[in-house]
Amino acid sequence: MWEIVKQHGIEPAPERDRQSWAAFLRSQTHAILACDFFTATTLNGTSVYVFAVVEHANRRVRVLGATAHPTAVWVTQAARNLIMDLQDAGATVTHLIRDRDSSNTRAFDAVFAAEGIEIVTIGIRVPRMSSIMEQGAPPGRRLGAGADLQTRAPRPHPNA
């Protein structure tokens, strides 16, 4: 292929006009958050969806809340609470990486846009773009989410 291109006098493609995903993450790591849901099982066996945000710079996990039925209104309120927490902490955030979940509505995006935070949606079926969240959330006890959360499936009783 190279010989054919060279014979016809076609120069190699210029460098990309934008940086790669890995270069973007490295250059902006101090100002990036990633958010997603993971499931947890309470001690009584019910499953809940836990909404969490990870700071890329230090891998700090902020649990924004847990609910059995996440709605767009609930997620938007969690975003408002996150913005207040970030302001109280004096954090400078410029980008939020999120998936294309239906609970992430325009109202959710508007909360961040009002603060100058750019929303970066990951590609469809490209979980590596949100690899920090997709690697699996750490156990509930390490998240500080409370003693009633565990992230592994309950074991059957030995006598069952």
PyMOL commands that set and color helices and strands:
alter all, ss='L'
color gray80, all
select helices_A, chain A and resi 2-7+21-31+72-89+106-113+127-134+140-143
alter helices_A, ss='H'
color red, helices_A
select strands_A, chain A and resi 32-42+47-55+61-67+95-98+118-121+149-150
alter strands_A, ss='S'
color yellow, strands_A
deselect
rebuild
show_as cartoon
